[in-house]
Amino acid sequence: MNPRQFLPALLVAALTAVALPSFAQQKLLPAQSDIAFEIRQMGVPVQGHFKKFDAQINFDAAKLAASKVTFAVDIASATLGSPEMDHELPKATWFNTAQFPQAQFTSTAFKALGGGKYEVAGQLAIKGQKRDVLVPLAMTQNGAVTTATGVLPIKRLAFKIGDGEWADTSMVADDVQVRFKLALSGLPKLP
């Protein structure tokens, strides 16, 4: 590169680095995060977890209209803590992980509710079924880590989870509570 090309290239690189939004560094801290779900089987609560998940985050409480999040869960990582039950979850009747390896949430809008509480509108896709959902969440900051927590109630049959004989809600209830605690780094200071 000749000297006449070097200086403009250097300026463009410097300006690009300065112009990049601060949230480009935002990321999920999986080791400090948890996604759990609770169902009722024959009236008894059964809890499970997803071991693998990731997110693309672009959040600024001062610029909610520009904020976005895409969250992906590796469905095959679901566990109910029982080898017998865990063996059934990937099957076509339940999650059909061979055909639908991920569940995904994509935000469409954020709304501030005050006191560190937000409502996130978006689309949840599980097992080929897409539904619009509202996700309530509370956010707190401790140093460089922001923690987002919440509970998302869903209906499993709306996502075809538990087809066939398992569609009988007297055996496994239709209501599922998805609880999350997401540790995030790089977010701007909350108001």
C-alpha contacts under 8 A as a table, 3 or more apart, distances in Angstrom:
res1	aa1	res2	aa2	distance
1	M	5	Q	6.19
1	M	6	F	6.23
2	N	5	Q	5.51
2	N	6	F	6.25
3	P	6	F	4.97
3	P	7	L	6.60
4	R	7	L	6.18
4	R	8	P	7.37
5	Q	8	P	5.75
5	Q	9	A	6.22
6	F	9	A	5.16
6	F	10	L	6.02
7	L	10	L	5.05
7	L	11	L	6.18
8	P	11	L	5.02
8	P	12	V	6.12
9	A	12	V	5.14
9	A	13	A	6.16
10	L	13	A	5.13
10	L	14	A	6.14
11	L	14	A	5.08
11	L	15	L	6.05
12	V	15	L	5.17
12	V	16	T	5.99
13	A	16	T	5.14
13	A	17	A	6.21
14	A	17	A	5.18
14	A	18	V	6.27
15	L	18	V	5.06
15	L	19	A	5.90
16	T	19	A	5.01
16	T	20	L	6.13
17	A	20	L	5.49
20	L	24	A	6.98
21	P	24	A	5.72
22	S	25	Q	6.35
22	S	26	Q	7.89
22	S	186	G	7.73
22	S	188	P	7.79
23	F	26	Q	4.99
23	F	57	I	7.51
23	F	58	N	5.48
23	F	59	F	6.65
23	F	60	D	7.56
23	F	186	G	6.43
23	F	187	L	6.27
23	F	188	P	7.49
24	A	58	N	6.99
25	Q	185	S	7.84
25	Q	186	G	5.60
26	Q	56	Q	7.96
26	Q	57	I	5.93
26	Q	58	N	6.78
26	Q	184	L	6.99
26	Q	185	S	5.51
26	Q	186	G	4.33
26	Q	187	L	5.85
27	K	55	A	7.15
27	K	56	Q	6.86
27	K	57	I	6.27
27	K	184	L	5.65
27	K	185	S	5.47
27	K	186	G	6.69
28	L	33	S	7.99
28	L	54	D	6.70
28	L	55	A	6.09
28	L	56	Q	7.78
28	L	57	I	7.73
28	L	182	L	7.02
28	L	183	A	6.04
28	L	184	L	4.61
28	L	185	S	6.54
29	L	32	Q	5.68
29	L	33	S	6.33
29	L	182	L	7.36
29	L	183	A	5.30
29	L	184	L	5.60
29	L	185	S	7.03
30	P	33	S	4.91
30	P	34	D	7.44
30	P	52	K	7.92
30	P	53	F	7.30
30	P	54	D	7.29
30	P	182	L	7.59
30	P	183	A	7.20
32	Q	182	L	7.24
32	Q	183	A	5.73
33	S	180	F	7.66
33	S	181	K	5.35
33	S	182	L	4.54
33	S	183	A	5.29
34	D	49	H	7.58
34	D	50	F	7.62
34	D	51	K	7.87
34	D	180	F	5.69
34	D	181	K	5.17
34	D	182	L	6.38
35	I	49	H	5.79
35	I	50	F	5.71
35	I	51	K	7.74
35	I	178	V	7.12
35	I	179	R	5.84
35	I	180	F	4.48
35	I	181	K	6.51
35	I	182	L	7.95
36	A	47	Q	7.05
36	A	48	G	5.57
36	A	49	H	4.21
36	A	50	F	6.36
36	A	178	V	5.82
36	A	179	R	5.13
36	A	180	F	6.25
37	F	47	Q	5.75
37	F	48	G	5.22
37	F	49	H	6.07
37	F	176	V	6.69
37	F	177	Q	5.46
37	F	178	V	4.34
37	F	179	R	5.91
38	E	45	P	6.53
38	E	46	V	5.58
38	E	47	Q	4.45
38	E	48	G	6.30
38	E	176	V	5.71
38	E	177	Q	5.20
38	E	178	V	6.62
39	I	45	P	5.71
39	I	46	V	5.32
39	I	47	Q	6.53
39	I	172	V	7.26
39	I	173	A	6.59
39	I	174	D	7.99
39	I	175	D	6.68
39	I	176	V	5.05
39	I	177	Q	6.84
40	R	43	G	5.21
40	R	44	V	5.07
40	R	45	P	4.35
40	R	46	V	5.77
40	R	172	V	5.80
40	R	173	A	5.39
40	R	175	D	7.85
40	R	176	V	7.91
41	Q	44	V	5.22
41	Q	45	P	6.40
41	Q	46	V	6.71
41	Q	171	M	5.65
41	Q	172	V	4.40
41	Q	173	A	6.38
42	M	170	S	6.41
42	M	171	M	4.88
42	M	172	V	6.07
42	M	173	A	7.66
43	G	171	M	7.94
43	G	172	V	7.90
43	G	173	A	7.74
46	V	80	L	7.38
47	Q	80	L	6.13
48	G	78	A	6.91
48	G	79	T	5.39
48	G	80	L	4.19
48	G	81	G	6.86
49	H	78	A	5.63
49	H	79	T	5.47
49	H	80	L	6.67
50	F	53	F	7.35
50	F	73	V	7.33
50	F	74	D	7.37
50	F	75	I	7.10
50	F	77	S	5.31
50	F	78	A	4.39
50	F	79	T	6.41
51	K	74	D	7.79
51	K	77	S	5.14
51	K	78	A	6.44
51	K	79	T	7.74
52	K	73	V	6.23
52	K	74	D	5.42
52	K	77	S	5.80
53	F	71	F	7.45
53	F	72	A	5.62
53	F	73	V	4.27
53	F	74	D	5.74
54	D	71	F	5.96
54	D	72	A	5.43
54	D	73	V	6.60
55	A	69	V	6.91
55	A	70	T	5.56
55	A	71	F	4.33
55	A	72	A	6.15
56	Q	69	V	5.64
56	Q	70	T	5.19
56	Q	71	F	6.52
57	I	68	K	6.28
57	I	69	V	4.68
57	I	70	T	6.72
58	N	66	A	7.90
58	N	67	S	5.26
58	N	68	K	5.12
58	N	69	V	6.08
59	F	63	K	7.72
59	F	64	L	7.10
59	F	66	A	7.69
59	F	67	S	4.52
59	F	68	K	6.16
59	F	69	V	7.40
59	F	187	L	6.66
59	F	188	P	7.89
60	D	63	K	5.17
60	D	64	L	6.03
60	D	66	A	7.80
60	D	67	S	6.06
60	D	187	L	6.86
60	D	188	P	6.08
60	D	190	L	7.93
61	A	64	L	5.47
61	A	67	S	7.97
61	A	112	A	7.91
61	A	188	P	7.66
61	A	190	L	6.10
61	A	191	P	7.10
62	A	191	P	7.73
63	K	66	A	5.64
63	K	67	S	6.50
64	L	67	S	4.93
64	L	109	A	7.59
64	L	110	F	5.71
64	L	111	K	7.08
65	A	109	A	6.74
65	A	110	F	6.87
67	S	109	A	7.60
67	S	110	F	7.11
68	K	106	T	7.76
68	K	107	S	5.77
68	K	108	T	7.06
68	K	109	A	7.45
69	V	105	F	7.96
69	V	106	T	6.04
69	V	107	S	5.48
70	T	104	Q	7.16
70	T	105	F	5.69
70	T	106	T	4.48
70	T	107	S	6.41
71	F	104	Q	5.55
71	F	105	F	5.04
71	F	106	T	6.43
72	A	102	Q	6.33
72	A	103	A	5.75
72	A	104	Q	4.46
72	A	105	F	6.54
73	V	102	Q	5.39
73	V	103	A	5.15
73	V	104	Q	6.31
74	D	77	S	5.59
74	D	78	A	7.73
74	D	101	P	6.12
74	D	102	Q	4.84
74	D	103	A	6.79
75	I	78	A	5.68
75	I	90	P	7.78
75	I	95	F	7.08
75	I	97	T	6.38
75	I	100	F	7.93
75	I	101	P	5.65
75	I	102	Q	5.25
75	I	103	A	6.39
76	A	89	L	7.80
76	A	90	P	6.04
76	A	97	T	5.90
76	A	101	P	6.54
76	A	102	Q	7.94
78	A	86	D	7.32
78	A	89	L	7.40
79	T	82	S	7.45
79	T	85	M	7.95
79	T	86	D	5.47
80	L	85	M	6.47
80	L	86	D	6.01
81	G	85	M	7.69
81	G	86	D	7.08
82	S	85	M	5.30
82	S	86	D	5.90
83	P	86	D	5.00
83	P	87	H	6.01
84	E	87	H	5.28
84	E	88	E	6.80
85	M	88	E	5.26
85	M	89	L	6.56
86	D	89	L	5.37
86	D	90	P	7.66
87	H	90	P	6.79
87	H	91	K	7.85
88	E	91	K	5.59
88	E	94	W	7.28
89	L	94	W	5.43
89	L	95	F	5.90
89	L	96	N	7.77
90	P	94	W	6.43
90	P	95	F	5.23
90	P	96	N	5.26
90	P	97	T	5.05
90	P	98	A	7.44
91	K	94	W	5.63
91	K	95	F	6.17
91	K	96	N	4.92
91	K	97	T	6.87
91	K	98	A	8.00
92	A	95	F	6.03
92	A	96	N	3.80
92	A	97	T	7.30
92	A	98	A	7.94
93	T	96	N	6.53
93	T	161	I	6.84
93	T	162	G	5.37
93	T	163	D	4.99
93	T	164	G	6.98
93	T	166	W	7.85
94	W	160	K	7.58
94	W	161	I	4.75
94	W	162	G	4.62
94	W	163	D	6.63
95	F	100	F	7.28
95	F	127	K	6.30
95	F	161	I	5.97
95	F	162	G	7.81
96	N	99	Q	5.78
96	N	100	F	5.91
96	N	101	P	7.58
96	N	127	K	6.93
97	T	100	F	4.75
97	T	101	P	4.42
97	T	102	Q	7.45
98	A	101	P	6.07
99	Q	127	K	7.92
100	F	103	A	7.56
100	F	126	I	7.54
100	F	127	K	5.34
100	F	128	G	6.83
102	Q	126	I	7.22
102	Q	127	K	7.91
103	A	124	L	7.42
103	A	125	A	5.56
103	A	126	I	4.67
103	A	127	K	7.07
104	Q	124	L	5.79
104	Q	125	A	5.19
104	Q	126	I	6.79
105	F	122	G	6.70
105	F	123	Q	5.58
105	F	124	L	4.45
105	F	125	A	6.36
106	T	122	G	5.41
106	T	123	Q	5.39
106	T	124	L	6.71
107	S	110	F	7.68
107	S	120	V	6.52
107	S	121	A	5.75
107	S	122	G	3.97
107	S	123	Q	6.45
108	T	120	V	7.53
108	T	121	A	5.54
108	T	122	G	4.74
108	T	123	Q	7.47
109	A	120	V	5.84
109	A	121	A	5.13
109	A	122	G	6.79
110	F	118	Y	6.84
110	F	119	E	5.88
110	F	120	V	4.59
110	F	121	A	6.35
111	K	118	Y	5.53
111	K	119	E	5.13
111	K	120	V	6.35
112	A	116	G	7.76
112	A	117	K	6.33
112	A	118	Y	4.58
112	A	119	E	6.58
113	L	116	G	7.43
113	L	117	K	5.24
113	L	118	Y	5.19
113	L	119	E	7.04
114	G	117	K	5.49
114	G	118	Y	7.29
116	G	138	A	5.60
116	G	139	M	5.24
116	G	140	T	6.65
116	G	190	L	7.63
116	G	191	P	7.80
117	K	136	P	7.46
117	K	137	L	5.79
117	K	138	A	4.35
117	K	139	M	6.27
118	Y	136	P	5.98
118	Y	137	L	5.35
118	Y	138	A	6.21
118	Y	139	M	7.82
119	E	134	L	6.42
119	E	135	V	5.59
119	E	136	P	4.56
119	E	137	L	6.20
120	V	134	L	5.58
120	V	135	V	4.96
120	V	136	P	6.37
120	V	137	L	7.64
121	A	132	D	7.33
121	A	133	V	5.92
121	A	134	L	4.57
121	A	135	V	6.32
122	G	132	D	5.71
122	G	133	V	5.60
122	G	134	L	6.52
122	G	135	V	7.86
123	Q	130	K	6.46
123	Q	131	R	5.56
123	Q	132	D	4.47
123	Q	133	V	5.92
124	L	130	K	5.57
124	L	131	R	5.36
124	L	132	D	6.25
124	L	133	V	6.60
125	A	128	G	6.33
125	A	129	Q	5.45
125	A	130	K	4.29
125	A	131	R	6.51
125	A	159	F	7.96
126	I	129	Q	5.39
126	I	130	K	6.61
126	I	159	F	5.88
127	K	159	F	6.26
127	K	160	K	6.97
127	K	161	I	7.53
128	G	159	F	7.58
129	Q	158	A	7.50
129	Q	159	F	5.27
129	Q	160	K	7.51
130	K	159	F	7.53
134	L	152	L	7.87
135	V	150	G	7.47
135	V	151	V	7.43
135	V	152	L	5.82
136	P	150	G	5.87
136	P	151	V	6.87
136	P	152	L	7.12
137	L	148	A	6.22
137	L	149	T	5.37
137	L	150	G	4.51
137	L	151	V	7.45
138	A	148	A	5.55
138	A	149	T	5.35
138	A	150	G	6.39
139	M	146	T	6.70
139	M	147	T	5.52
139	M	148	A	4.48
139	M	149	T	6.58
140	T	146	T	5.62
140	T	147	T	5.35
140	T	148	A	6.75
140	T	190	L	7.88
141	Q	144	A	7.20
141	Q	145	V	5.77
141	Q	146	T	4.30
141	Q	147	T	6.24
141	Q	189	K	7.81
141	Q	190	L	7.44
142	N	145	V	5.46
142	N	146	T	6.39
143	G	146	T	7.88
144	A	185	S	6.03
144	A	186	G	6.75
144	A	187	L	7.85
145	V	183	A	6.40
145	V	184	L	5.62
145	V	185	S	4.98
145	V	186	G	7.44
145	V	187	L	7.86
146	T	183	A	5.82
146	T	184	L	5.05
146	T	185	S	6.22
146	T	187	L	6.87
147	T	181	K	6.70
147	T	182	L	5.53
147	T	183	A	4.57
147	T	184	L	6.11
148	A	180	F	7.75
148	A	181	K	5.73
148	A	182	L	5.10
148	A	183	A	6.58
148	A	184	L	7.76
149	T	179	R	7.58
149	T	180	F	5.46
149	T	181	K	4.48
149	T	182	L	6.37
150	G	179	R	5.87
150	G	180	F	5.57
150	G	181	K	6.93
151	V	177	Q	6.43
151	V	178	V	5.49
151	V	179	R	4.42
151	V	180	F	6.42
152	L	177	Q	5.87
152	L	178	V	5.01
152	L	179	R	6.43
153	P	175	D	6.93
153	P	176	V	5.74
153	P	177	Q	4.57
153	P	178	V	6.09
154	I	175	D	6.04
154	I	176	V	5.33
154	I	177	Q	6.46
154	I	178	V	7.51
155	K	158	A	5.51
155	K	159	F	7.28
155	K	174	D	5.24
155	K	175	D	4.89
155	K	176	V	6.03
156	R	159	F	5.42
156	R	160	K	6.38
156	R	161	I	5.19
156	R	162	G	7.29
156	R	174	D	5.34
156	R	175	D	6.44
156	R	176	V	6.46
157	L	160	K	4.63
157	L	161	I	5.54
157	L	162	G	6.81
157	L	163	D	7.69
157	L	167	A	6.93
157	L	174	D	6.19
158	A	161	I	7.69
160	K	163	D	5.91
162	G	165	E	7.78
162	G	166	W	4.79
162	G	167	A	5.52
163	D	166	W	5.38
163	D	167	A	5.15
164	G	167	A	5.59
165	E	168	D	6.16
166	W	169	T	7.37
166	W	171	M	7.16
166	W	172	V	6.94
167	A	172	V	7.81
168	D	171	M	5.96
168	D	172	V	6.86
168	D	173	A	7.99
169	T	172	V	4.96
169	T	173	A	4.56
169	T	174	D	5.73
170	S	173	A	6.30
173	A	176	V	7.64
184	L	187	L	7.14
